[in-house]
Amino acid sequence: MSAVKELVECIVKKLVDNPETVNVMETEGERTIIVEIKVDSNDLGKVIGKQGRTAKAIRTLISSVAAKTGKRAVLEIIE
């Protein structure tokens, strides 16, 4: 498991009420890492946050971790 996937999984599981429903998938390309998060519909607002602030903060964190490997990170929250 990559550092980016571990980081996202740890953060999201701490935010939600139903951590067992959290599913994090990672697709790694040549220059990009795509991280997809699926959570329970009741927890979706907690992951996105007010005006998207929580999602933006997670994106900032994974971008800095991915930059160490010379890649770009993309976070997708799937409903």
C-alpha positions in Angstrom: 0.0 0.0 0.0 1.4 3.4 -1.0 1.9 6.3 1.4 -0.8 8.4 -0.3 -3.4 5.6 0.0 -2.5 5.0 3.7 -2.7 8.7 4.5 -6.1 9.1 2.9 -7.5 6.0 4.4 -6.4 7.0 7.9 -7.7 10.6 7.6 -11.1 9.6 6.2 -11.7 6.7 8.7 -11.1 9.2 11.6 -13.7 11.7 10.1 -16.6 9.4 9.4 -19.2 7.7 11.7 -19.0 4.4 9.8 -15.2 3.7 9.2 -15.9 0.1 8.1 -17.7 1.4 4.9 -14.7 3.5 3.8 -13.2 2.2 0.5 -10.0 3.8 -0.8 -8.8 2.9 -4.3 -5.6 4.1 -5.9 -4.6 4.1 -9.5 -1.0 5.1 -10.2 0.0 6.3 -13.6 3.3 7.5 -15.0 3.0 11.0 -13.6 -0.3 11.0 -11.6 -1.8 9.2 -8.7 -5.6 9.0 -8.6 -7.2 8.3 -5.3 -10.9 7.5 -5.2 -12.9 7.5 -1.9 -16.2 5.8 -1.4 -18.0 6.4 1.9 -21.5 5.8 3.3 -24.0 8.4 2.0 -24.5 9.7 5.5 -20.8 10.4 5.9 -20.3 12.2 2.6 -20.8 15.6 4.1 -18.1 15.0 6.7 -15.5 14.1 4.1 -16.4 17.1 1.9 -16.7 19.6 4.7 -18.3 23.0 4.7 -17.7 24.6 1.3 -15.4 21.7 0.5 -12.7 22.8 3.0 -12.1 19.2 4.4 -11.7 17.8 0.9 -9.4 20.7 -0.1 -7.3 20.0 3.0 -7.0 16.3 2.1 -6.1 17.2 -1.5 -3.3 19.6 -0.2 -1.9 16.8 2.0 -1.8 14.1 -0.6 -0.4 16.5 -3.2 2.6 17.2 -0.9 3.2 13.5 -0.3 2.9 12.7 -4.0 5.3 15.6 -4.9 8.1 13.8 -3.0 7.9 11.0 -5.6 7.6 13.5 -8.4 4.0 12.8 -9.1 0.7 14.7 -9.0 -2.2 13.5 -6.9 -5.9 13.7 -7.7 -8.6 13.0 -5.2 -12.0 11.9 -6.3 -14.9 11.5 -3.9 -17.4 9.1 -5.3 -21.1 9.2 -4.2 
